[in-house]
Amino acid sequence: MHAVDRFREDFDQFLSERVKPREPRNLYDPMIYILNLGGKRVRPVLVLMAAEIFGSDHRKALNAALAIETFHNFSLIHDDIMDAAPLRRGNTTVHERWDINTGILSGDAMLIYAYRLFESYTGETFRELAMLFSKTAIEVCEGQQYDIDFETREEVTIEEYIKMIEYKTAVLVGASLKMGAIVAGASQEDRNAIYEFGRLLGIAFQLQDDYLDAFGDPETFGKQVGGDIIENKKTFLYLTALARSQREEAQQLEHLYSISPRDASGKIEAVKALFEGSGAAELTRQEIQKYTVKAFEVLKTLHIPEEKKELLRKYGSSLMDREV
């Protein structure tokens, strides 16, 4: 079994060979830019890891891995435009470096390119990959729409929020693993189980991302800390704090989420104090742990050797071990 670093290196090499400068430059340069901002390559690594875990040469899954990473970064370009975000992975976002129209069009081209990458597979493998990708892509869009809708809705339940992050983030993690399993020809039972492992881990990952948005170290987080607070996003932290706060504190929190001061630093600190004081910060940490444990429970049902389950468990743990 190859180490995670090997999967990442092989993927980056494949990316550099397949995605190169071409005309028109203002369409393709933003694609190359965001794809080369790096990150941990979580989703493509999961595709390659699953393919090898189920007995295939991981290189057979490189096109599927690139499709997943291309789609993920397409969604980030458009998310950053909608959120007016200045930073992505510690670097200037595409729409800030170029302009909004370029970001929209380059993102569209990335989505089309992602679909084309499945053309390297044939027969039933192509059909199942394409069907899973289409299902996942529309769910990600639905999740993004829920996220937008929640910004203007007065009431959002915690259950609705979990569904939103499941669609916006977790289904793509699950699909990454399932794609590797499909390429490897794994059984339907194992494909579904590895998907469920990824879905649950993806929910934990997004809850942690939301937590780090408020309490993360800006030097290691890679995005603008407090961005969700600035944008008045009703995250798990916010919804839990609202439910657990006394009337006066709840009203203060609602007021803070109704204003958009030019200098948001005071707002961010006040909101974080309410998150801590209400116990929402601690409950969010507990929720992250709950979904992580549930994900690891699913691994017990996979029909693979224990050492391969342990590889998935270790990689999952490493994803949840991000700096605060």
N, C-alpha and C positions, 0 to 999 in steps of 0.2 A: 504494500500500500504506500503510495507516494505521500509525502508530507504536504501540508497545506501550502507552504511556500512554493513548492514545485508546481502545484496547480495554478497559483497566482502568476508565477513566472511564465509558464506555458501560455496562459491566457494573455498576458501582456505582450508576449512575443507574437502571438496570433493576431492580436489587435493591431500591432504596429505594421504587420504585413498586409492586413485587409483594409485598414482605414488610413488612406493616404491623401495628401493634398490634391485637389483637382478643381477644375473650373465648373461653375463660378465660385470663386474663393469665398465670397461672403455667404454662400450657402453652406459650404463644406468646412471652412475653417472653424466656425463655432462648434460644429459636431466634433471635430478633432480636439478642440480646446477642452470641452467638458468631459469627453471620454478619457482624456489624458490628465485630468485633475486627480485621478487615482482613487484614493480611498482604499478600503480593505478588500474591494472586489468581492463582497459577501455573496452576492447572487450568482455570479459566474463560477466562483469557487464551489458553491453548493451543487451546481449542475455537474461539474467535473467530478466532484467527490462522490455524488450519488451514482454516477455512471460506473466509476471504478468499484465502489462498494458492492454493486450488483453484478460485477464480473466482466465489465467491458473495459477496453482501452479508453481511458478518459479523453484521448484526443479525438475520438469519434463524436464527442459531445461539444467540441469547441464552437461549432456554428450555432448550436442552441444556446451555449453560454454567452456568445457575443450578441445574439438576439435579445436575450434577457437584459444584458447590461446596456445595450443600446436603447431598449424600451424604457428601462429605469431612468436613464439620463434624459431621454426625451421628456418624461414626465416631470423631472426636476427643472428643466428649462421652463416649462409652462407653469409649474407651481411657483417658481421664483418670480415670474412675471405677475401672476395673480396676487402674490404676497408682497410684491414690491421689495423683495429681499435684496440687499446689497452684496451679501457674501454667500458662497457655497464652497464648502471644504476649505475655508480660510482664504478663498480667492474671489475676485470680482465675478459676479454672476454674468451670464451670457448677455442678457438684455441691458446690463449696465456697461459692459465692455463694448458691445456693438449698439444695438437699439432694439426696441420692442418688436418691430416688424421682422427684423432679421431673426430674433429669437423664436418667434412663432413659426416662421417658414422653415428654419433649420430643424426645429423640433418635429414638424410635420414630415420632413424628409427622413429623419431618424426613425420615425414610426414605420414608414414604408420600407426602409432598408432592413429593419428588424424582421418584417414579414418575409422579405426576399431571402434571408439567411436560411430559412427552413427548406428552401428549394434543393438544398444539398442532400436531403433525406428522401427516401422513396417509399411508396406503398403505404402500408399501415402505420409505419413509424411517422411518415410525413403527416398523415391524416390526424393521428392522435396528438402530435406536437402542435399542429395548426389549430385544432379544436381547443386544446388546453390554453394556448396562447390567446386566442380570441375571447374565450370565457374570462380569462384573467384580465385582459386589457379592458374589457367593458366594466368589470368589477372595480378596477382601479379608478376609472372615470366616475363611476357611481360613488365611490368613496370620496373622491375629490369634491363632487357636488354636494354630498352630505356635509363635508367640512365647510364649504362656502355657505350653505343654508344655515348651519348652526351659528354663524357669525351674526345673523340678523334675527334669529329666533329667540324669544324671551326665555323659553324653557327647553332644556335638552336633558334627557335622562342619561344616567351613566350607562345603561344598556344600549342606548342609541349611539353613545360615543364609542363604546367597544366595537359595535358593528361597523362604525365609520372607519376606525383604524384597522379593523380586520380587512375591509375591502381596499382601503387606500394603501396599506403596507403589507399586511400579513399574507394575503393571497399570493403575492409575487414571490415571497420567500418559499411558500409551499410549492408553487409551480416550478420554481428553480430545481428543487429536489426531485419533484415528480418527472420533470423533463429528463434529468439524468437517468432516472429509473426506466423511462420509456425507451431511451436510446439503448440501454443495456438489455432490454427485453425482460425486465422483472415481472413477476406475477402481478395481477390486478390488485390483490390484497396488499402486497408490499408497496405498490405505487400509491395506493390510498393512504396507507399508514405513514409513509414518508412525507406525503403531502400534509397530513394532519400534524406531524411533528413540526414541520416548517411553519404551518399556520399558527400554531400555539406559540412557538418561539418568536414568530414575527409580531404577535400581539405584545409579548413581553418586551421585545426590542423597541417597539414604538412607544410603549409606556415609559420606557427608560429614556428614549429620545425626548419625550415631553418633559420628563423630570429634569434632564440635563439642560434643556432649554432655559429653565429657570435657575437651576443650581449648579450648572456645569462651569468648568474653568474655560474662559474664552480662548486660552492658549492651546487647549487640547480639544475643545468641542468642535471647532471648525466652522461654526455658524455664529450669527449674532446672538449672544446670550440675552434672554428676555424678549426675543422676537415674538413669541406667542402672546406675551403680556401686552406688548406694544400694539399688536393686531387684535387684541381683545378676543383671543381664541378660547373657546370653552373646552379646555382640556380636562382630563381626569382630575388633575390637581384643582382646577377651578371648581368643577362640579362637586367634588368631595368637600372642599373648603366651604362652599356655599351651603351644603346640606348640614355640615357639622358646626357651623358658626352660630353664635348667639345673634339675635336680631340686629343689634347695632353693628357688629362686625360684618354680618352678611350685607347690610345696607351699604356699608363702607366699600366692600368688595364690588358690589354692583355699580356703585358710583365710579369707582376707579376704572371699571370696564366700560364706562359710558363716555370717557374722555380720551382725548388724544393730544396731550401736551407736546409742544415743540421739543422740550427737553424731557425725555421719558425716564430719566434715571431715578427721580424721586418716586414716580409711579411704580417702577419695577421693584424697588426696595420695599415699598409699602405693601405691595401685593405679596411678595415673598414672605414678609413677616406674617401676613394673614394665613398663608399656606402653612407655615411652620406652627403658628399658634393654634390653629384649628385642628392640628393633627393630620391634615391632608398630606403633607410631605411624607410622613411615616407610613400612612396607609398606602400611598402610591408605591413606596418601596416594597411593602408587603404584597401588593398586587403583582408587581414585577416578578417577585419570587414565586408567587402562586402559579402564574402561567409558565414560568420556566420549569418548575417541578412537573406540571401536567405534560409539558412537551417531552420531558425525559421519560415519563411513564410510558408514552407511546412507543418508545424505542424497544421496550420489552417484547412487543408483538411482532417485530420484524424477523423474517426468516434469514438471518445473516449471522456469521460468527460473532461472538461476544466482543472480540477485539475491534471489529468494525463498528459495532454499536458504541464502543468506548471512544472511538475516533469522532463520531458524531457528537457524543456527549461533551468531549473536551472542546471541540470547536464551538458548540453552542455556548459553553461556559465562557469561552474567550470573547464571544460577541457581547456577553452581558457584563464583562469585566472592563467597562469603559470608565475613564477618569471623571470624577466629579469636581 
